[in-house]
Amino acid sequence: MKKSADNKNLLTAGDVARYLGVHINTVRRWEQRGILQSYRVDPKGYRWFRREEIEGFIKKVGKSEIKTEKSFNIREILNKKLW
């Protein structure tokens, strides 16, 4: 599997970072903290994200709220919007 997904429903960490307007390390950090879910389906261990899950994340948080992790507590915003 090449690094950019052949399947339009799968995004790399870089794709997600560009889509959300954040640094790729922010995407990795959110994945490690369980805020975003990734799937590692190839032997190289690349993180793959489902497009519909990222779009759901945007709907819960709001695209305008996603700038940098330093500007807000993402878990706090998610908790307010989910509960």
N, C-alpha and C positions, 0 to 999 in steps of 0.2 A: 504494500500500500504506500503510495507516495505521500509526502508530508501534507499537502493540501488535499482535503477530503474529496474523493470522487463523488460521494454521496452528499447531496445538497442539504441533508438534514444533520450532518455532522460538521462541527466547527473545531478548529484548532484553538489553543489558548491565545495565539496571536490574532486569529479571526475575532474571537470574543472580545479581546482587548480593544481592537479597532471599533467593533460594533458598539461597545459600551463607552468608548472614549476614555479608557483608563490604561495604565501601564500594564504590560503583560505580567509583571511581578504581582500586581494587585489581583489579577485573575488567579494566579497560582496560589496566592495567600488565601483568597476566598475559598478556593477549592480545598486547601489543606484544613481550613477551619469549618468546613461543611456548609458554607453559605451557597456555594455552587457545587453541583455534582458533575464529576467527569467519569469517563470510561476509558480504560486502557485496554485496547483490543488488538494492538499490534505488538510484535516482538520487541520493538524499540522502546515501548512504554510511553509513547506520546499521549498526552491528555486530549481526549475528544469530548466535546460537549454537544448535547442535542439542541438543535436550534429552537425547538418548541419550549424547552426548559429555560433557555436564556430569554426568550420572549415573555414567558411567564414571570420570570424574575423582574424584567423591566416593568411589566404591568403592576406587580406588587410594590415595587420600590418607586417607580416613576423615573423616566429617562432623565428628567431635569435634576433629580436628586443624585444621580450617579456622576460624580466628578472625580474625587479622590477619596481614598479611605480616610485621610486625615481630616477632611472637611465634615465628616459625620460618622456616627456609629451605625454601620449598616445593619447590625443585629437589632438595634433599638428600632430602627425604621421598619424592618421586617416584622418585628413583634407587634408594633402598633397596627400595621396594615393587615396582619394575618389573624389577630385575635380580637 
